[in-house]
């Protein structure tokens, strides 16, 4: 019963431990830079997916003509 819960998202204490490990490995000064890069990657992914969606919609509308 508890093994199913172990496969889910980390809880409160797990996030604290993960955060401490990140601080130890990267240092407190590097963390904002890491998250900035992460945010930039997510933004680029969203933009690319929007462009692909527009191309698919454009191609499907051309096929209907």
C-alpha positions in Angstrom: 0.0 0.0 0.0 2.8 2.5 0.9 4.9 1.4 -2.1 2.5 3.1 -4.5 2.8 6.3 -2.6 6.6 6.1 -2.7 6.5 6.3 -6.5 4.7 9.7 -6.4 6.1 13.3 -6.0 8.4 14.0 -3.1 6.8 15.3 0.1 7.8 18.2 2.3 10.9 16.7 4.0 12.1 15.2 0.7 12.1 18.7 -1.0 14.0 20.1 1.9 16.7 17.4 1.6 16.8 17.9 -2.2 17.2 21.6 -1.7 20.1 21.1 0.8 21.9 18.7 -1.6 21.5 21.3 -4.4 23.0 24.0 -2.2 25.9 21.8 -1.2 26.7 20.8 -4.7 26.2 24.1 -6.6 26.4 26.8 -3.8 23.8 29.4 -3.0 25.1 31.8 -5.6 24.7 29.4 -8.6 21.0 28.5 -7.8 19.4 31.6 -9.4 21.5 31.1 -12.5 20.4 27.5 -12.7 16.7 28.4 -12.4 17.1 31.2 -14.9 18.5 28.7 -17.4 15.6 26.3 -16.6 13.0 29.0 -17.1 14.6 30.0 -20.4 14.5 26.4 -21.6 10.8 26.1 -20.7 10.1 29.4 -22.5 11.9 28.2 -25.6 10.0 24.9 -25.5 6.7 26.6 -25.3 7.5 28.9 -28.2 8.6 26.0 -30.3 5.4 24.0 -29.5 3.3 27.1 -30.4 5.1 27.4 -33.8 4.6 23.7 -34.5 0.9 24.0 -33.6 0.5 27.0 -36.0 2.2 25.1 -38.8 -0.1 22.1 -38.3 -3.2 24.3 -38.2 -2.0 26.1 -41.4 -1.3 22.8 -43.2 -4.7 21.4 -42.2 -6.5 24.5 -43.4 -4.7 24.4 -46.7 -5.7 20.7 -47.1 -9.3 21.6 -46.7 -9.1 24.0 -49.7 
